[in-house]
C-alpha cells in the first residue's frame, strides 16, 4: 500500500466541472486518497451542474467565506473573476493548494506564494496515491480533453501520460 500525503485543496469551478462531467466518482476518490477538497459556496452557486447534495455525497467540504473575504474579492479582482479571487483569498488564508487551469489565477497564486496544482496533475497525483489505475486515469484525461479541448491541449495530455509512464495511444 502506498503512503499518502494529505493535501488540502480548493478547486475552481472549471476543474470541478471537468471532473463532474467526466466521472464524478473521481472527486470522491480524490477526497479519499489525496486529501480534503474545499469549495467556496459562491463558487458552487455559479455551477449549474452541481448541487450542495452532490458536494456532500462526494466529500467536498463547503466553505462559507467571511464577509471581509467577500468584500476583498469584490474590491481587488483585477483580471480575476470574483470567484477566482475568492479561491485565491481562501487558499492563501488557510494554506491550501489552488487547483486551477486558469492562467490569470495561477499567475496571481504564484505572485502571492500560493501553491498550485493543474487539474490533470491532480489525476496523476490520484494514481500515485494508489486511488486510480493508470488505464482509468488515461481514459479520464482523454475524456476531459475531449470535453475541454481549448484548455486541455495535446501538450498537457502528453506530459500527464509521460508522468504516468505511457505514451499517447494516438
C-alpha positions in Angstrom: 0.0 0.0 0.0 1.3 3.4 -0.9 1.7 6.1 1.7 -0.4 9.1 1.1 0.3 12.7 1.8 -2.8 14.6 2.8 -3.3 17.6 0.7 -5.7 20.5 1.4 -7.1 21.7 -1.9 -9.5 24.4 -3.1 -10.9 23.9 -6.6 -12.0 26.5 -9.0 -15.3 26.0 -10.9 -13.7 24.8 -14.2 -11.8 22.0 -12.5 -14.9 20.8 -10.7 -17.0 20.9 -13.8 -14.3 19.0 -15.8 -14.3 16.2 -13.2 -18.0 16.2 -12.7 -18.8 15.9 -16.5 -16.3 13.2 -17.0 -16.6 10.9 -13.9 -17.8 12.5 -10.7 -16.6 9.5 -8.7 -13.1 10.8 -9.3 -13.9 13.6 -6.8 -14.8 11.1 -4.1 -11.6 9.2 -4.8 -9.6 12.4 -4.6 -11.1 13.0 -1.2 -10.2 9.5 0.0 -6.7 9.1 -1.5 -5.4 12.6 -2.0 -6.9 15.0 0.6 -9.5 17.4 1.6 -11.3 19.3 -1.2 -12.8 22.6 -0.3 -15.2 24.7 -2.4 -16.4 28.2 -1.6 -20.1 28.5 -1.6 -20.2 31.4 -4.1 -18.2 29.1 -6.5 -20.8 26.4 -6.0 -23.6 28.9 -6.7 -22.1 29.6 -10.2 -22.1 26.0 -11.2 -25.4 24.8 -12.5 -24.4 21.2 -12.9 -23.5 20.5 -9.2 -25.7 20.8 -6.1 -24.9 21.1 -2.5 -26.2 17.5 -2.1 -23.6 16.4 -4.8 -20.9 18.0 -2.8 -21.9 16.3 0.4 -22.2 12.9 -1.3 -18.7 13.3 -2.9 -16.9 14.5 0.2 -16.4 18.2 -0.8 -16.3 20.5 2.1 -18.2 23.7 1.5 -16.7 26.9 2.9 -18.8 30.0 3.6 -16.4 32.9 3.2 -16.3 35.6 5.8 -17.8 39.0 4.9 -14.4 40.6 4.7 -13.2 37.9 2.3 -16.2 38.5 0.1 -15.6 42.3 0.2 -11.9 41.8 -0.6 -12.8 39.6 -3.6 -15.2 42.2 -4.9 -12.8 45.1 -4.5 -9.5 43.6 -5.6 -10.3 41.5 -8.6 -8.1 42.9 -11.3 -8.0 40.3 -14.1 -9.6 37.6 -11.8 -13.3 36.9 -11.6 -14.9 37.3 -8.2 -15.0 33.5 -7.7 -11.4 33.1 -8.7 -10.2 35.8 -6.4 -12.2 34.2 -3.6 -10.4 30.9 -4.2 -7.1 32.8 -4.0 -8.0 34.5 -0.8 -9.2 31.3 0.9 -6.1 29.3 -0.3 -3.8 31.9 1.0 -5.5 32.3 4.4 -5.7 28.5 5.1 -2.6 27.3 3.3 -4.5 25.3 0.7 -3.3 24.5 -2.8 -5.3 26.1 -5.5 -6.3 23.6 -8.2 -6.9 25.5 -11.4 -6.1 25.7 -15.1 -6.9 29.4 -15.2 -3.7 31.2 -16.2 -4.6 34.6 -14.6 -5.4 32.8 -11.3 -2.2 30.8 -11.5 -0.2 34.0 -12.1 -1.7 35.6 -9.0 -1.2 32.5 -6.9 2.5 32.5 -7.9 2.8 36.2 -7.0 1.3 35.6 -3.6 3.1 32.3 -2.8 0.0 30.1 -3.0 0.8 26.5 -4.1 -1.0 25.4 -7.3 -1.9 22.2 -9.0 -3.1 21.7 -12.5 -6.4 19.8 -12.9 -4.8 17.0 -14.9 -1.9 16.9 -12.5 -4.4 16.1 -9.7 -5.4 13.0 -11.7 -1.8 11.9 -11.8 -1.4 12.5 -8.0 -4.5 10.3 -7.5 -2.8 7.5 -9.5 0.5 8.0 -7.5 -1.5 7.8 -4.2 -2.9 4.4 -5.2 -6.5 5.6 -5.8 -6.8 5.1 -9.5 -5.3 2.7 -12.1 -3.2 4.2 -14.9 -5.6 3.0 -17.6 -8.6 4.6 -15.9 -6.6 7.8 -15.5 -5.8 7.7 -19.2 -9.4 7.4 -20.1 -10.4 10.2 -17.8 -7.7 12.5 -19.1 -8.7 11.9 -22.7 -12.4 12.5 -21.8 -11.6 15.8 -20.0 -9.6 16.8 -23.1 -12.5 15.9 -25.4 -14.9 17.9 -23.2 -12.5 20.9 -22.9 -10.1 20.9 -25.8 -9.4 24.7 -25.7 -7.7 24.4 -22.3 -6.6 20.8 -22.1 -4.1 20.7 -25.0 -2.2 17.8 -26.5 0.9 19.0 -24.7 -0.8 18.8 -21.3 -2.1 15.3 -22.1 1.3 14.2 -23.3 3.0 15.5 -20.1 0.4 13.7 -18.0 0.9 10.4 -19.9 4.7 10.8 -19.5 4.3 11.2 -15.8 2.1 8.2 -15.7 4.6 6.1 -17.7 3.0 5.6 -21.0 2.7 7.3 -24.4 -0.4 8.8 -26.0 -2.0 6.0 -28.0 -2.9 8.3 -30.9 
